[in-house]
Amino acid sequence: MKSIALIGSDGFVGKSIKKNLVKDNNYITTFVTRKNYEEAKFDKKYDILINAAMPSKRFWAKNNPHKDFIETVEKTFKIVNDWKSFKIIQISSISARSQLDTVYGRHKAAAEKLVDDNNNLILRLGPMYGESLNKGVLTDMKKNHPVFVSRESLYCFAPVDWIGEWICKNLHLTGILDIGGNNAIKLDEIARKIDSKSIFTGPIDNQVISKKLKNAPESRNVINFIL
């Protein structure tokens, strides 16, 4: 029976992965938070180490570049060098490919370089939604808060529960993959559907997966969620 360490098991994505791992009797899983991080690090050599502890606040990263570097690049470096595992699955962001002109994107890309080899798996996630969502462009639109990107921006929204399930079904994969909803939707369409009074100011910020995924949900399903 294979052993898994899930770092960041209490985060937005981590909780979804955890929910699916507990259903699978093929793995012995250690769920890692800040409280048991040091203990779990020295416990044993894991077959699979899932790093789901990366920060997801893009605009926070812009205003706090040094802190974001510590939480993204430095933390990944420590995980790669301090933990013992046969395989690492790095939960990253499509910003590592599409937003190299931003602090957030550059740090995600730098963290990926630390785990990029033939044995590991890097998953670049697109925008997500779910019941515990409490930040981001969807929350801002729903609360009529300012949105600091163009309303013409395309987003490949996918439910976080589907993301967690997909990850747990594909732990055997290697390489770099984009994960998100198919047929990206414009923020403008979402804003009009929910009658958001948000003011959009900023550049076009496309968050789109590189190619369609088989059986992935449609991005426009996010409208049913936010309504």
N, C-alpha and C positions, 0 to 999 in steps of 0.2 A: 504493500500500500504506500503510495507516494505522500510525501509531506509538503505542505505549503505554508509559507509565511505571508500574510496579507498585511503590509504596512499601510496605515491610514484607513483602517477598517471602520472608523467612525465618521469618515468624511462622506460627502455627497455621493461620489462614485463608489467609494469603499463599502458603504452600507449595502449598496445594490449587489456588489460582487459577493459580499459576505452572505447575503440572503440566499444566493444561489449555491454557494459552496456548502452551506450547512445541509443542503438537500442531497449532496453527492457523497455516497458512502465509499467512493474510490480514493478519497484523500483524508489525511489527518491534517487539519488546518489550525494554525496558530494565528489568532487575530491580534494584531499589534497596534497599540495606541501609544501615546506619549508615556503613559503610566508603566507599561511593561516592556518598553522598547529595549532597554539595556539588558534585561533578563532574557528576552527572546533572542537577542543578537548572539548571545553566547551559549544558547541552549543546545543547538545541534546544527548539522549541515542539512539544509533543506533541498528538496528536489526542485521546487519552484519558489521563487521569491517575487511577489507582486508588489511593485512600488506604486501605490495609489495615494501617496502623501504629498503630491506636488500642489502648490497654491494655484488657484484658478482665477484670481482677481487681476485682470489685465490692466485696468486703470490704476489700481493700487500699485502694481509693479512699476508703472510709469513714474509715479510720485515717490516710490521707495525702491529705487534700483538696487541699492546695496542689500537691503533686507530680502528682496526677491532673489538676488543671486545666492544668498546664504540658504534660503528655503528651497531653491530649485537646483542649482549647480552643485553647491557645496554639500547639500544633503545627499544628492545622488552619488557624489564621489565617495562619501562615507559609507553609503549602503553597498556600493560596488566593492570597496576595499575592506570593510569591517565585517560584513556578513559572509557566511559561507553558504553557497548554493550552486547547484548544477546549471540552473537557468534563471534569468531575470526577465520579468515582464514589466516594462516601463510604461506606465499610463501617462501619455503625453498629450499634446494638443496639435490640431492642424495649424495652429499659429507658428509651429516650428518650421513649417514649410511656406506658409502664405504671408507671414508677418515678420520677416527678418529685419524690417526697418523699425521694429518696436523692441523695447526692453524685454517684454514678456516673450515674444517670439524668439529673440536671440538666446535668452536663457534656456528656454525649452529645447532649442536646437543644440545648445552646448551640453545640456544634460543628456540628450540622446547620444551624443558622440561617446560618452563614457560607457554606454552599454551596447553600442552598435557592433555586434559580431555575429557570426553565422549561427550561433546557438540561441541567442536571445530574441525576444519579441518586443517591438516598440509599437504601441497603439496610439495613434493620433486621433483623439476624440474631437468631434464637432460640438456645437452648442446642444445642451441637453435641458430637459424639463422633467419635473416630478413633484410629488406632494410636498417634499421638504425644501423646495427651491425658495430661496429668500434673497437672492441678489441677481444682478444681471439685467440684460435689456428687456426681458419679458416682465420682470418685476417692475422695472422703471415705467414701462408702457402701461401696465395695469394700474399703477399708482399715479399716473400722469406726471411723473418726474421727467426732467430733461434727459434726453438720450444724446450722447456725444458722438454719434456716427450718422451718416446719411441714411435717410429713410429708403433709399434705393438699394441699400446693402442686402445681399443674399445670404441667408443662413440655412444650414442643413440640419434643422432641429430633429432630435430623436429623444424618445423617453428614456430616462436613466435606467429604468427597470429592464428595458430591452437591451441596453448597453451592457449591463451587468450579466444578463443571461448569455448574451453573445460571447462575452469574454470567457465565461466559465465553460462554454461549449468548444472553445477554440484555443485552449491552453497549449495544445500541441504545436501550434503554428510558430514559425520563426520569420524574421525579417521586419519590415516596416509597413504598416497598414493604416489607412484612414478609415474611421468608423463614424457613421452618422446617417441621417435620413437622406432618402433619395429625392431628387428634384427640389432643389433649394427654393425657399420662398422669400419674397421681399418683405422687409420689415414694414414697408408702407401698407402692404395688403393686410398684415396682422393689425396694424394700428387702426386702419379703417374698419375692419370687422368688429373690433372691440370698442370702437369709438373713443380711442385714446386721445387725450388732449396734450400729450407730450410734445415738446418742441425738439426737433432733431437738428443738431448742429455738429458738423464734423465731416470727415471724408468717407467715401465708400469703404466699407469694412466687410468684404466678402468672406464668409466662413463656410466654405464649400468643400466637400470631399472630392478627391481626385478622380474617382470613378464610382459608378453605381455599385451597390452591394446587393447580392441576391437575397431576396426576402426581407430587405430592410424596410422600415415604415416610411411612409411619405412624410416629407417635412411639413406639409400643410396640415397634418393632423394636430399640430401644436395649437391650432385655432380652437379645436374642440376642448383641449385642455384648459386653455386660458379663459375661455368663456364660462 
